[in-house]
Amino acid sequence: PSGGAPRGGRMSAGLRGGAWVQEQNTILETPAGYVEEALQALLSPPWIFVLIGGVLCICGAGILRIFREELQPCLFGALDLGATLGRSGAACAAGGLWCLKRVAYPCKEAFHRCRDSTEEWFRPYKKKKPGTYVASFQY
């Protein structure tokens, strides 16, 4: 039940003595009410999709069991197709990741160069090179 009030009852609130006081009048529920709520919860998303999927799996398993000999070549073909698609998808994902790595590195380096040059512009004392009139040591 929603709304704060118990099912089949009413709730009243009021200010008494500086504090909020709630009074509840509840009516005992029958087991049919609980069953009705459980069915309503099971027949609403996402549980309805789980139920439908389970029923379809059971029906499919029964059909495969009855027509095993006739469906075996089709089943092996479908499994081979699934394996091929899975291997192809994994190879495409690996190639995409390789490309992403090669593209992301230059972008990251350009970002850091831009940040460093901006930092040097606003805070020249953080330059990584000595100034023009700084003594240097040579051998």
Buried (B, 14 or more C-beta within 10 A) or exposed (E): EEEEBBEEEEEEEEEEEEEEEEEEEEEEBEEEEEEEEEEEEEEEEEEEEEEEEEEEEEEEEEEEEEEEEEBEEEEEEEEEEEEEEEEEEEEEEEEEEEEEEEEEEEEEEEEEEEEEEEEBEEEEEEEEEEEEEEEEEEE
